[in-house]
């Protein structure tokens, strides 16, 4: 049986957890408390960078959420979360990469400010403006559909949907983005 080392508060962990549930793949959850468990010798053995999630499948160990999602998609293709159409696949990958490369650093910056680790009002405002740029881009991609790829849930929705719900609590409201706000509310129910 697959074993997922994760913490539900982590967006990276959550995307793998949601994919496992959507694909109806049985797995054992191992909750990693982020107050020190990630530095325990037995965890460092499977995750040398101290990161979650980690997926263990027998003697095969995988770190990095997008790599884990690729593995699950290839091994458990019965419920696909990646389309086969070239444009649709490229759109899914684009949303994943924009989420990881653009939105994730923004969340880190906003979190640091909210938690009082840094006090740089200019950089905070820049991060919020960049967040709005990403949200506008995503809102436009949704068009008139409930999901990024028409009427079917894909990894794009899962990856973006595990990050976007954090924005309002970090000072970036979703009121101007009704489609994303709806998707965010759905993701929070999972």
N, C-alpha and C positions, 0 to 999 in steps of 0.2 A: 504494500500500500504506500502511496505517496505520503510524504511528511512535509508539511509547510511550517517553517519557522517564520513567525511574523508577529506584528502587533497591529491590531485593527485601526489604531490612530494614524498609522503610517500610510500615506497615499500610495507609495510604491508597493507596500504589502497588500493593501486593500485591492489594488487592481488585479493581482494574482488570485487573491481569495475570491473576488467576484467572478473571475473567469472560470475558476474551478467549480463554483456553484452553478454558473450558467451552462457549463458543459456537462454538469451532473457527474463529475468525477469524484469518486470517494477519496478522501484524504484525511490524514490525522493532523490536527492543528497543535503546534507547540508555540505557546505565547512567549515571546521574548520581551521581558520588561526592560524598557530602555533607561533604567536607572542603574545599570551595571551588568545585566545579564549578557549584553553584547561583548563584554570583555572577559567573560568566563573562559577558561582554557578549552573546555569542550565545545563551546560555540566558535571560538577563534579557529579551531581545527576545521570547521566546515565553512567558516566565513572569515577569511584572513583580514578583510577590510572592516570587520565589525558591523556590516550592514545587514539589514533585512530588506526583502525576504530572502530566504534560502529554501530551495526545493530539493528534497532528497528522494530519489527513486532508486531503491536498492543501494548499489554502490556508486551511483551517478549523482553528483552534487552540482547544483546550479545556483549561481548568484546573479543578480541583476534582473529586475522585473521584466524588461522587454525580452531578454533572452529566455526567461522562464515561459513567457507567453508564447514565444515561437516554438519552444519545445512542446508545450501543451497542444498547440495547434497542429503540429506535425504528428504527434503520437496519438492524439484523441480527435480525429477529424470528423467524428460522427455528428457533432454539433459545431459547425464552423463559425468562427468569429472573425475570419478574414474572407473577404470576397475574392472571387477569381477574376473578375473583370479588371482589366489593366487600370482604367481610370479610377474605379472604386478602390482598388488595392492601393494605388498611389495616394488617394485621398486619406485613407485610413493611416497609412504610414506618415503622411504629412501632419495629420492631427496629432499623432503620437509624438513626433519629433518636435513640433511646436510646443506641445505640452511640456516635454522634458527639457528642451533647450531654452525656451522663452518663459513659460509660466512658472516652472519650478524655481528658478533663481529669484523670480519676483516674490514668490511666497516666502522664500528664505529671508529676503530683505525685509518684507513687511513684518514677518514674525519677529525678527531681531529688533525692529523698532518698537513693536507692541510690547515685547518682553523687557524692554529697557536696556538691551545689550548695546545698542548704538543710538546716538541721538544726532541724526543728520537729516534735518527737515527737507533739504533740497533733494537728497537721494530718495527719501521717502516719497516725495511728490513725483519724482521721475519714475519710480517703480509703479506707482498708481497709474500714471499716464500710460506706461507700457502695458500694464494689465488691461486697461481699457482698449488698447490697440489689439491685443490678443483676443479679447472678448468680442470686439467688433468683427474681427476676422472669423471667429468661430460662429457667431450669430449669422453672418452672411453665408457660411458654408451650409448651415442647416436649411436655409431656404424655407420652403413650405413643408418640410418633412420633420417628423419627430426625432429622427436619428440622422447622423452625418451621412449615412448611405441610405437614403430613401426611408423605407419602413422597416429596416432590419437592424437589430443591435449588432454592433461590431466592436472590435477592440478600440476603435476611435472613441466611441461613447464611454467605454469603461475607463480608458486612460485619462481622458479629459474630465470625465465625470467624477473621478476620485480626487481631482485637484480643485475644480471650480467651486465646490461647496464651501471651501475654507475662506474664500475671498471676502464675503460680507463681514465675517468676524475680524478681518484684518483691515477693514476700512474701505473696501471696494464693493459697493452694493451692486446687486444684479438687476435692479429695477429697470434699467435701460435695455436689458437683454431678456425679453420675456421667454424666448425659446430656451435659452440657457438656464434661466431661473427655473423653468418647469423641469428640465432635465436634471438640474441640481437637486430639486426636491425629490425626484424619483430615486436618485442615487442615494440620498440620505435614508431612504426607507429600507435599503438593502442591508 
